[in-house]
Amino acid sequence: MPIYPPDIEAEIRFLTPEEGGRHTTGPFRLPSAVLLRGHDWDALQEYPDVEWVHPGETARTLLWFLSPDAHLGRVHVGMEFEVREGARVVGRGQITKILNLAESAERVRKKQ
């Protein structure tokens, strides 16, 4: 995982196959596309409380945005989002904490 602290914490519920989620029966690590504010954004994800997440389960998730400056001041606790794998929605989440987003955005700005 990244060497920097995560940008946000969220809770994500991963859809079952009957809900349109993944059809695999075993555990899996999940994709990195997050539909937020009407756009797909790449975010690294880590599930600190579990090694694997199965369809139908809910997990606390730490996210690192690949473009944190695009989210500063535009995301908030309680904001809902979708987790996608290509065009398929495989999970629905809600932001529970803003952690280090401002620091990440500043780090990106200094590199530009």
C-alpha positions in Angstrom: 0.0 0.0 0.0 1.0 3.6 -0.3 3.6 5.1 2.0 1.3 8.0 2.8 -1.7 7.9 5.2 -5.1 7.3 3.5 -7.2 10.2 2.2 -10.6 9.0 3.5 -12.3 6.1 5.3 -15.5 4.6 4.1 -17.8 1.7 4.6 -18.6 -0.3 1.5 -21.2 -3.0 1.0 -20.3 -5.3 -1.8 -23.2 -6.5 -3.9 -24.2 -10.1 -4.2 -24.5 -11.8 -7.6 -28.3 -11.5 -7.3 -27.9 -7.7 -6.9 -25.7 -7.5 -10.0 -22.4 -7.8 -8.2 -19.6 -10.3 -8.9 -20.5 -13.9 -9.6 -17.3 -15.4 -8.2 -17.9 -17.6 -5.2 -14.5 -17.2 -3.4 -13.1 -14.2 -1.7 -11.6 -11.4 -3.7 -9.7 -8.1 -3.5 -11.8 -5.4 -5.1 -11.4 -2.9 -8.0 -10.2 0.6 -7.8 -12.8 2.6 -9.8 -15.0 4.7 -7.6 -18.0 6.5 -9.0 -18.1 9.8 -7.1 -19.9 13.0 -8.0 -20.9 11.5 -11.4 -17.4 10.6 -12.5 -15.1 7.5 -12.2 -12.0 8.1 -10.1 -9.2 5.8 -9.4 -8.5 5.0 -5.8 -6.3 2.5 -4.1 -8.3 0.5 -1.5 -7.3 -1.3 1.6 -9.6 -3.3 4.0 -7.8 -3.1 7.3 -10.1 -5.3 9.3 -10.3 -8.3 7.0 -8.0 -10.1 4.6 -10.7 -10.7 2.0 -14.1 -9.3 1.2 -16.9 -11.6 -0.1 -20.0 -10.5 -2.1 -22.7 -9.4 0.3 -20.3 -8.3 3.0 -19.6 -4.8 4.3 -16.1 -3.7 5.1 -14.4 -0.6 6.5 -12.2 0.7 3.7 -9.3 3.1 3.5 -8.9 4.9 0.2 -6.1 6.8 -1.4 -7.2 8.9 -4.4 -4.8 9.0 -7.3 -5.9 12.7 -7.8 -6.6 13.9 -4.3 -6.5 17.6 -5.4 -9.7 16.9 -7.5 -11.6 15.9 -4.3 -10.5 18.5 -1.8 -13.5 20.5 -0.6 -15.8 18.3 -2.8 -16.3 15.3 -0.7 -17.8 15.0 2.8 -18.7 12.6 5.5 -22.0 10.9 4.6 -21.4 11.2 0.8 -22.4 8.0 -1.0 -20.6 6.5 -3.9 -20.4 3.3 -6.0 -17.5 0.9 -6.6 -17.2 -0.3 -10.1 -15.5 -3.0 -12.0 -15.6 -1.7 -15.6 -19.3 -0.8 -16.2 -20.5 -3.1 -13.4 -21.4 -1.7 -10.0 -20.0 -4.2 -7.5 -20.4 -2.1 -4.3 -22.0 0.9 -2.7 -20.2 3.0 -0.1 -20.4 5.9 2.2 -17.6 8.2 3.4 -17.3 7.9 7.1 -14.2 10.1 7.7 -12.0 12.6 5.9 -8.5 11.7 7.0 -5.5 13.1 5.2 -7.1 14.5 2.0 -5.7 18.1 2.4 -2.2 16.8 3.0 -2.4 14.6 -0.1 -3.7 17.4 -2.3 -0.9 19.7 -1.1 1.7 17.0 -1.9 0.3 16.7 -5.4 0.3 20.5 -5.9 3.9 20.8 -4.9 4.9 18.2 -7.5 3.2 20.1 -10.3 
